[in-house]
Amino acid sequence: MKILFLGHEDFGNRGCEALVRSIVQIVQERAPEARFLLPSRTPAADSAHWPQLGERHVRLVGETLFARHLGWWDRIVQKVPALVSLGYPPFRPDAETMAALREADQVIVTGGDIISLEYGLPSLFFWVGMAEWARKLGKLVHLWGASVGPFTANPRVERLMARHLSRCYTSVSVRESATFGYLTKLGVPNVRFVADPAFHMKPEPHGAADALFAAAPEGVLGFNVSPLVRTFLKDEAARAAFDAEIVRFLRHAALERGMPVLLVPHVDPYDGSAWNSDGIYMKGLMQAATLPADKMAILPSDLNAAQLKHSLSRCRFFIGARTHATIGAISQGVPTISIAYSVKAVGINRDLFGEREVVLPTPKVSFNTLNAALDRLFAQEADLRAIIAEKMPVWRDRGRTAADPLFEAAGA
């Protein structure tokens, strides 16, 4: 069985890395001989980041090159929205991607939420088009553990996506009940409700931040916030105020509440650019907080997803914005508050914790709301730990069921 991943770029985003590692692990539990083709735009960095790629039978292939004319098409559609009704614009995959598609037996579309409006129509229609190409070439195509849509903001797109989701995929599995209900309402057949595969990923021990943990008898507060959440704020003044509120909270937690803070970057581009870099953004917050080393530390940017999960497991509590950072903490039994900027965080947390207040919407982030969130973690610590301990085995088993269609289709 040879499987090609679509929707992946590189391991600079540790959430994308967590998805790939976890899916490989889940499939190879049942088929140790399974082989994987993984697109990469930075093969040298990815190989260094996951040295066991070869042992796990994962071969890096060429980057899935974006069809740039989709950007021009989008500019036209913004002026004439009705053109969307004609369907997504055609394109042909680049030569290396076509070769990988032909080589593979099956295709897994990953990326978490790429089949949505979160990243704009060009991105959506590119990945939709890639899945359609895989189907044209006779491949079995699986949308694995995704958050999909909603597309209600654009009824024309919603109609297109209902047709695409109903006809293109051998299987569609989703990671939260909100997506399951939405796709069922759209008439998409045979949708499976599973769990995010990253709940399954095994941590890798390491010694980063040992000194901080040793100096924290009351436990460490893990914290993650990304520059992405700042983009949802209206202007630079609002973003500066957002940063100041976070710094005030971090100082309060470390100095007045006795909880040293570990900053956990979960996305750090390999090229060192500040755009979308948790590490660069949070280093700025750390400088502004001016706390001593026994009160605040930041994890190094070269840790991989499994190593970050180990650090998260050592925290007493976690407050984080990146979805897979929160999944890494929760799956290790750590009471967690999610700073939410999309429906995926809301859906996953509601399914796991019910109506408990474990989600903090980005627009409501302030010193007061963060402090209240930490209060809730203290007050509900035993309850949250008990819920996680009870549900994690079930959720990990549910995560495994997303692999069933691969083996059913292959006759295994």
Summary of the structure (lengths in Angstrom):
residues: 412
radius of gyration: 21.2
end to end distance: 10.0
largest distance: 62.1
contacts: 1408
relative contact order: 0.13
helix: 51%
strand: 14%
